[in-house]
Amino acid sequence: MPPTTPVTDHCPHRVHTPPAVDESEVVAPGSPTPTPLPVPAPPVGGAQLADCGVVVDPTAGPVPPALTSAGWLVADLDSGAVLAAKDPHGRYRPASTVKVLLALVVLDELGLDTVITPTVEEWSTEGDSCGMGPGGRYSNRDLLTGLLVVSGNDCAGALARQLGGVEATLAKMNTTARSLGALDTRAASPSGLDAPGMSSSPYDLALIFREAMSDSIFRSILALENYRFPGYPRRSDVPGDEDHPPYLMHSSNHLLLEGYPGMVGGKTGYTDDARKTYVGVTERDGRRILVVEMFGLTVGTNSYWDQTKALFDYGFRTPSSAAVGKLATRTAAVTTSPASSAPTTTPTAAARTVAAAGTDQPTGWSIRILIGLIAALAAVILLLVALRLFAKR
């Protein structure tokens, strides 16, 4: 039976992510349940991106068949033109693709030559791991590389600790997302493990990845097929344990390892609730195409990687003049307001900064105040002169 493409034309994920299949997003007793993020109106990137089904320019031709991702997007990385998409602003869990957002904060705030020793909580973190161990010494460059190359959750924890802890890191990640116009995104864990309120969209992941690709360090790390990650000493509390030497980690980006033509780099993700997610860029003949996939699966012989390649090939076939929307810039991102029918949130620090920057033009009241201050100063000067003349008599 051929794989079925999920139907999203009725906008089932405009506000909420798909239902969880496990208890990873159950709110702890006494903790508040996160409210849904506001739905921007108009949508960031253009009116056509409000559609929840397939959005395509007629000049681009039919999209690839048998795509199992509920949401996907194809864009020109350099021009920012969205070439085609399916449910571009649908809310889905990003899984480990949210590590790209964490990488942006790390590159902005941490020195990559700083060396740390991991905590027990960090080197024993669940899920994909860089392979840190007790007593090991790792530079932030090692941690950032492990974060992006093998999607190490242990590396995410160690980086978050240096950024002020989990809550401070999430606040920084979410502020960065808002500044980019990624208004469907709420990071609820630094690693991408499912947590209450976690959300992103194909459009948002494209914005975040595009921003990261402007950084030369990020690009160089994503281009690595492998990396020698430091080891750690033997554990004295484990009988018979031996030293753990450095090992050669290999990229989780299968398209890079198989030599897919023009592959620049990409980031994978998977959890039971998020299913497969991916964001990456390929370059051919001077044109760079960005692809995002969310809530996807491999079904039988229909490999998820084959679907990814089909979307890249489709992007390169699409005329450069085709467009159904635009990837927002930081300046344009702040012009979109939440829909009045959606729940509201407290403005982020970035939004407050932009709002303050937009009020530097004098208003009628500010001019009146200025005139009043000048008049008061003149009165004080006249009084002082009068007192001085009176004193001389």
N, C-alpha and C positions, 0 to 999 in steps of 0.2 A: 504494500500500500504506500503510495507516494506521501511524503511529508506535507502537512498542511500549514499554510501560512496563517498565523493568528490574525483574526479579524479585529480591528481596533477602530473602525469607522464610527462607531457609536461613542467613542471617547471614554472607555471604561477606566482609563488611568489619568484623566485630566487633573484630578486632585489627589488621588491616593495611589500608592504603589499596589501591585497585585497582592492578593492575600498571601500571608506567610504560610509555609508548609511545616514549620516547626515552632519551637517556643523561644527562638532567639530574640524576638522583638517584644516579648512579654515585659511589661513595665514592672520594675521592682516595687514591692509594697512601700507605700508612702511617697513614691515618686510621681510627678505629674505626667500625664499622657501627652506627648507632643502634639500640638495642633497642626493641621495641614498647612503647608506653605501657601500664601496667596497666589492666585492665578493671575499673572500680569495681563492687563488689557490696555492697549493692543499687545499681541504677543511680541516678545523680543525677536527681532530678525525679519519681521514682515508679516503682513496679514495672511498670506497663504500658509504660513507655518502654524496657523491656528487649527488647520485640518488635522484630523487624527488618523486618516487613512493614508494611502500612498499619495504623495505630492510630487509631481514630475512635470518638467517642461516638455511640451509636445515635441520640440525639436530633438529631444534626447533619445527618443525611442523607448521601447518597453523595458521595464526593469527586469533583472534576472528572476527566473522562476524559482519556486521551492525554497524561499528564504524562511527560516524558522524563527527569526528574531521578531519579537512583537514591535520593537522600535529600532530604526536604523537611520543613518544619515550619510550622505556622500557630499563632500565639499571640496572646493579648490582652496588649498591651504593659503596660497599667497594673495589671491584676490578676495578671499572670504565669501565667494559666491556659494550658496547652498545649491547643489546641482539636482538633488533628489532626496526624498526622505519619506519615512513612514512613522507616523505618530511622533514627530520631532520633539514636541514638548510633553509627551507622556511621561509620567513619573514612574521610574523604575529604580531598583537598587543597583548601585554601581559596582558592588563587590570591590575587588582590588584595583580597579581603574581609578578609584578615588585617591590612590597613592600618588597619582600625578599631582593632585591638588596639594597633598602633603609635601611633595618634592618642591613645589613652588615656594612654600613657606620656608623650608629648609634652606634653599638656595638664597633666599632673601635675608635670613637671620643667622645662620650658623656658619662658623668657619670649618671648612672641610678638612683641615689638617689637625683639628682638635681630636685627641685620643681619649676614649672612655673605656671603662670596664662595666660590663652589663650586670644588672641585678638578677636575682633568681626569677622574678616575675617575667623579666624580658627574655632570658634564654630558654625559659620553659613555656613560652606562649604557644597556644594551639595553632594549628593550620600550617601553611607553608612557612618555611624557616630558612634564614640565611645560614644557620649552623653555628651561631654564637654559643659559647660555653663559659662556665665559671672560671674566672681568672684570666679570661682572654682580654686582649687589648685591641681595640678597633678604632680606626679613624672615622670621622664622619663621612669621608669619601667612601670608605668600605661600606658603611651603613647605607648610604644613599644608593650605592651601586647594587648592594644586595636587595634593597627595597624595590628597585626597578627591574633588575635582571631576573631574579628568582621570586620576586614578590614576597620577601621575607617579613612576616608579621613581627618577628623578634626585633628586626631592625626598625620597624615602625615604632615600637614601644620605646626603644632606646633614643630615637630621635625626638619623640614626643616628650620624654622626660627632660631633655635639654631645652625644649621650647616652653617649659613651665608646667608640664604635666598634661594629662589627657584633656581636661576641660579647657585649659588655656590654649592648647593646640587646636582643638575643635573650633574655638572662637576665632582663632587666626585663619584657619582654613575657610570657615564660613564667611568671614569678612572679605577674604580674597575672592571667593566665589561671587559675592555680591558686586565687588568692584569690577568684575569682568562681565557682569550682566547675566551670570548663571543663576537665575532666580528660581529655578526648579530644584536647586541643589541644597541639601542639608547633610553635612558630614556628621555622623553620629558615632563613628569610631575612626581613629587615625589609619587603621589598617584596611578598612573596608569590610571587616566582619560585620554581619548583620546586627543592627541595634535599633531600638525604638526611634522612629523618625527619620531613618536613613532614606535619602532620596536624591535622584539626579534625573537627567533626561539625555537623549541622544544629542540634542542641540547644546546642552550645557557641557557635556563631555568634549564636544568639538571645540567650544570656546576655551576650556581649560587646557586641552592638549595643544591647541594653537598657540596659546600664551607660553606654555612650557617649551615648545619647539623654537621659540625665539631665543632661548638660552643655549649657548654653545656647550656648556657642561652637560646639560640635560641631553642634548642631541648626541654627544659623544658616548654617554653611558648607554643610551638606548641602542646604539649601533654595535655594542659589544655582544659577540656570540658567546663568550665565556669570560670569566674573571677569577683570578686566584684569591680566594677569601681566606683570611688568616685563621689559624687554628687556635688551640688553647691547651694549657698544661693538663697533666693527668690529675684526676680527682683523688685526693687522699682518703675521702670518705667512701670510695667505691673500691672494694677489694679487687685486685687484679687489673685496675684501670691503667691505661697507658696514655702517653702524650697523644694529642689529637693534632696532627700536622695540617697545614693549609691544604685546601682542596680546590679543584677547578669546578666552579659552578657554571651551569649552562643556561642560556636564556630560555625563558618560558614562551618566547615569541617563536612559534613553530615556523612561521613564514621566513623569519630571518635565518634560522638554522637550515632550512631546505633550499635557501638561495632564491627565493621568489624574486623575479626581476624588479630591481629598483627599490626593494624594501629598505626604508630608512630606519624605522623602528616602530615599536608598538607596545602596548601594555594590555595584559590579559587579566581576567578576573573570573572567579566562580565561587558561589555559595549555593546552598540548597534553595534559598529563597530568591536569590538574584539570577540563578542559572548562569549561562555563559555570557560574559561581556567582553568587549574588545574595543580599543581605539588605537589607530595606527596611521602611518603615512608612507606612501610609496612615491618615488620620483622617476619619471621617464621623459626624456627629451626636454628637460627644463621645466616640466610641469609637475607640481606636487599635489597628489590627491589624498585627502583625509577620509577615513571611513570609521564610523561608529556602529557597533551592534550591541543591543541590550535585550536581555530576557530571551536568549536563544538556546538552541540545543543541536547536537548531532543526532540525526535520526536515521538509523540503518546505515546505508552506504552514503547518505547525504551529509558529508563531513561539514562541521562548522567552519573549518579552515577553507574548504572549497567554496563555501558561501562567501567568506571574506574575500577570497580572490575574485569571485564573480563580481562583487561590488566594486573592487578596485578597477577591474577591467572595464566595467560599465562607466566609471568615472572618467577614465582616459578616452573612452569612445564619445563621451558627451561633448558637444561643441562648447568652446570657451565662452560663447555668448549666452549659453543657457543659464537660467537661474530661477529658483523659486523662493529665494530669500537671501539673507545676508548674515554672516557671522558678525556680531556686534563688536564695536570697539569699546574701550573703557569710557570714553566720553559719551557715546551714544547710549550706553547701557543705562545711565541714570535717568533717562527721559521717560522710561516706561513706568507706569504706576500700577499697583495691585488693583484688581477688580474689586469694586465696592461690595460685591456679594461674597467675597472670599474672606477668610479670617485674616486679621491684620497682625503684624509683628512689630516689635520695637525696632526702630531704624538702627542699622549697623553703624559702627564708627566711621566706615568709609562713606556711607550715605550722608552722615552728619557733616563730614568734612566737605563733601561736594556741595551740600546745601549751604554751608557757611561760605564757601568760595563763591557761590552765586549771588551773594547779597552785598557785594562790595561797592555797588553803585549808590550814590547819595540819594536819599528819599526826601520828601517834603519835610518830614519831621526832623531828619538829621540836619537839614539846612537851617531850620528855625533854631535848633539847639545851638548850632555853631554861631549864629548871629547873636543869640542871647549871651553866650560865653564871651564874645568879643565886647559886647556892650558892658557886661559886668566888669571885665578887665579895665576898660576905659574909665569906668566910674571909680574904681579903686585907685587908678593912677591920678585922677583929678583930685581925689580926697587927700592923697599923700602930698601932692603939690600944695594944696590949700593949707594943710597942717604945717608944712615946712615954712610957708610964708608967714603964718600966724606966729610961729615960734621966733622968727627974726624980729618981730616988733617989740 
